[in-house]
Amino acid sequence: MLLHGLFYFIKMNQNKPVSIQQKFSLFNDQWSPKIIAESNDQLIKLAKIEGEFVWHNHPHEDEMFFIIKGKLLLKFRDKEIELKEGELYVVPKGVDHFPVAEKECWVMLIEPKGTRHTGETDFERSVDEKDQKWI
């Protein structure tokens, strides 16, 4: 596993270190981002994902995917990119993408406050930011 028992630290409001591993141990639900920190109006979120999501884009925001554990396939209209543990990719604003994880994948997302989970696309798994829990 990428972290090998080490802790990754993020400055939070309480100015305490955060264990990414410990935060992932607090939830099991899929495709429901949890907020772990905030920096300069950017939210740092964790999500466990498995299966397919939905085609969507974020018209005004880039979206950063950092893979903590597993693999994530990002499908685009013209290509596919596979991300492995320790890799990241920034989806530019306005670009349609379709995330797929064959097996459970742990992802860190960094995106501006107010970014809609599925952009302008309404989907049964969409989680409004106000409903995304801090852990």
C-alpha positions as semicolon CSV with decimal commas, in nm:
position;residue;x (nm);y (nm);z (nm)
1;M;0,000;0,000;0,000
2;L;0,121;0,351;-0,082
3;L;0,124;0,486;0,271
4;H;0,313;0,191;0,430
5;G;0,200;0,290;0,777
6;L;0,330;0,645;0,745
7;F;0,107;0,942;0,803
8;Y;0,043;1,212;0,551
9;F;-0,017;1,545;0,714
10;I;-0,252;1,822;0,608
11;K;-0,290;2,147;0,796
12;M;-0,645;2,168;0,925
13;N;-0,838;2,435;1,108
14;Q;-0,735;2,276;1,441
15;N;-0,373;2,288;1,322
16;K;-0,334;1,913;1,389
17;P;-0,185;1,650;1,162
18;V;-0,430;1,425;0,980
19;S;-0,378;1,055;0,916
20;I;-0,522;0,974;0,575
21;Q;-0,533;0,603;0,667
22;Q;-0,728;0,677;0,984
23;K;-0,974;0,898;0,797
24;F;-1,038;0,625;0,537
25;S;-1,109;0,381;0,824
26;L;-1,403;0,599;0,936
27;F;-1,633;0,524;0,643
28;N;-1,728;0,252;0,395
29;D;-1,986;0,415;0,168
30;Q;-1,897;0,451;-0,199
31;W;-1,897;0,762;-0,417
32;S;-1,973;0,991;-0,122
33;P;-1,683;1,234;-0,064
34;K;-1,586;1,320;0,293
35;I;-1,420;1,654;0,369
36;I;-1,101;1,632;0,574
37;A;-0,948;1,979;0,537
38;E;-0,978;2,320;0,378
39;S;-0,704;2,541;0,238
40;N;-0,750;2,870;0,054
41;D;-1,116;2,796;-0,029
42;Q;-1,017;2,453;-0,162
43;L;-1,173;2,145;-0,002
44;I;-0,963;1,834;0,045
45;K;-1,189;1,529;0,024
46;L;-1,157;1,153;0,046
47;A;-1,378;0,902;-0,131
48;K;-1,397;0,527;-0,169
49;I;-1,517;0,434;-0,515
50;E;-1,598;0,114;-0,698
51;G;-1,784;0,054;-1,022
52;E;-1,892;0,322;-1,267
53;F;-2,000;0,676;-1,191
54;V;-2,163;0,906;-1,449
55;W;-2,050;1,122;-1,739
56;H;-2,016;1,476;-1,604
57;N;-1,802;1,787;-1,607
58;H;-1,741;2,088;-1,388
59;P;-1,792;2,396;-1,606
60;H;-1,605;2,635;-1,375
61;E;-1,362;2,420;-1,176
62;D;-1,071;2,183;-1,237
63;E;-1,090;1,855;-1,042
64;M;-0,783;1,682;-0,902
65;F;-0,779;1,306;-0,844
66;F;-0,495;1,162;-0,632
67;I;-0,497;0,784;-0,595
68;I;-0,419;0,663;-0,244
69;K;-0,504;0,295;-0,300
70;G;-0,607;0,094;-0,605
71;K;-0,657;0,205;-0,965
72;L;-0,894;0,449;-1,132
73;L;-0,979;0,468;-1,499
74;L;-1,083;0,813;-1,616
75;K;-1,271;0,793;-1,944
76;F;-1,289;1,100;-2,163
77;R;-1,475;1,149;-2,490
78;D;-1,147;1,107;-2,684
79;K;-0,918;0,899;-2,458
80;E;-0,876;0,703;-2,136
81;I;-0,625;0,753;-1,855
82;E;-0,549;0,490;-1,590
83;L;-0,424;0,619;-1,257
84;K;-0,239;0,397;-1,011
85;E;-0,145;0,442;-0,644
86;G;0,058;0,756;-0,593
87;E;-0,048;0,915;-0,924
88;L;-0,264;1,221;-0,975
89;Y;-0,443;1,384;-1,262
90;V;-0,619;1,716;-1,297
91;V;-0,932;1,713;-1,511
92;P;-0,958;2,060;-1,666
93;K;-1,279;2,255;-1,614
94;G;-1,548;2,182;-1,869
95;V;-1,405;1,842;-1,974
96;D;-1,650;1,550;-1,970
97;H;-1,518;1,257;-1,768
98;F;-1,646;0,919;-1,650
99;P;-1,464;0,762;-1,351
100;V;-1,450;0,381;-1,328
101;A;-1,290;0,160;-1,062
102;E;-1,304;-0,217;-1,119
103;K;-1,211;-0,276;-0,752
104;E;-1,240;-0,041;-0,457
105;C;-1,019;0,262;-0,503
106;W;-0,932;0,526;-0,243
107;V;-0,913;0,876;-0,388
108;M;-0,822;1,219;-0,257
109;L;-0,997;1,503;-0,437
110;I;-0,905;1,869;-0,421
111;E;-1,158;2,114;-0,557
112;P;-1,287;2,465;-0,487
113;K;-1,566;2,513;-0,235
114;G;-1,900;2,504;-0,410
115;T;-1,799;2,247;-0,672
116;R;-2,099;2,030;-0,749
117;H;-2,024;1,658;-0,706
118;T;-2,150;1,572;-1,055
119;G;-2,128;1,916;-1,212
120;E;-2,449;2,010;-1,392
121;T;-2,551;1,643;-1,420
122;D;-2,825;1,521;-1,186
123;F;-2,756;1,163;-1,082
124;E;-2,880;0,932;-0,806
125;R;-2,532;0,932;-0,648
126;S;-2,491;1,312;-0,655
127;V;-2,407;1,447;-0,311
128;D;-2,461;1,818;-0,255
129;E;-2,167;1,989;-0,086
130;K;-2,381;2,083;0,214
131;D;-2,445;1,708;0,261
132;Q;-2,078;1,609;0,238
133;K;-1,964;1,537;0,591
134;W;-1,650;1,656;0,764
135;I;-1,463;1,366;0,920
